[in-house]
């Protein structure tokens, strides 16, 4: 980990020394006391300024989804992660356990956590039911630097997915752009904020003739607000696309992230179990619920951190025809987490650990879609979806196969009807367990077949105002 991260960190520091930046100006306290601070040459008072995140075409609301254009998105401060953008959407709540990157950050959509809605990258889901690493989605791995658009569908209105009672968040990645020369476009950014939080990122975007590419690397570190709440990590992504003479194009994608984050620990001068109080940090009592999400409360004196990584590999092929398009995808997502915490066990402080093969997840799948736009007011999508999900210690837990169809009918210029149907077949090899009074553990094979109808009717009053009614059936994959 350190052999990769440290050279890249020093590289970013060197670039920051040679690139021009604008720094805020701070008043001189001494001249204020004397009352003789020099005035600016053109001093004037600004009127009230209202900063809004969504303007200039950043959001496009269609009858079936909300589309956020990342390039048009504007926000005071850095927009480093996906949840920095989602927090501005009505119906999505981001509950932060820390001000920085957190793999177990709790994101709620229409009142559901991320075990009840689907997150996808370029249409294919990264949500898995194995939950071997405490959460369905590693939010710290979803940085915004390599994202082109975000599509949000509220509720289980799409036949392309199950397990989406809260909705679907589909992340569309950057693919690179063709240029007249081999010279690429290079973007470098630095951001520094309180608690010694530093983020640095470099992106390379380019292409020549029929080949395009996009590369991205970022580093982040912070001391954190609470005691032992520091983190450091890096992420990178790469995508290469090739356009064939018959207009089909092939895309290879890689996205990886690594994060080591400290668990905030008890910092209580009146603690029953420890006298390791640090007055330089805020008081955290030993019965604080806010620092115990998914685990026991940690105390100073031992190891209290998690080391988490996530990787997504993708291969896709798109073939457009006259008024239709065929798309084929195969993919693999994997990740793991090692967690160390020093906590009260059996009435005394002990060092505990969870991780290894039981928290090493993998998901392998493929998708085939045919988008048909042969009619002026109708759009029809047919597809097949297959996934296999497991943890390293228990392979082949779930296998899912599904057929689906979606029809969008523009009835009038204001009224749109959407109808969908999904048929899913789920095979589960359960985790091993023992019957009462026995010693032999074994796994069961369970089969589930479900038919999921979808329907939505949308009426558009103005470009900014729509009302819809949606009636759907959904299926939640049982997690461990």
Secondary structure, 3 states (H helix, E strand, C coil): CHHHHHHHHHHHHHHHHHCCCCCCCCCCHHHHHHCCCCCCCCCCCCCCCCCCCCCCCCEEECCCCEEEECCCCCCCCCCCEHHHHHCCCCCEEEECCCCCCCCCCEEEECCECCCCCEEEECCEECCCCCCCCCCCCCHHHCECCCEEEEEEEECCCCCCCCCCCCEEEEEEECCCCCECCCCCEEEEEEEEECCCEEEEEEEEEEEECCEEEEEEEEEEEECCCCCCCCEEEEEEEEEEEEECCCCCEEEEEEEEEEEEEECCEEECCCCCCCCCCCCCCCCECCCCHHHCCCCCCEECCCCCEEEEEEEEEEEEEEEECCCEEEEEEEEEEEEEEEEEEEEEECCEEEEEEECHHHHEEEEEEEEEEEEECCCCCEEEEEEEEEEEEEECCEEEEEEEEEEEEEEEEECCCCEEEEEEEEEEEEEEECCCEECCCCCCEECCEEEEEEEEEEEEEEEECCCCCEEEEEEECCCCCCCC
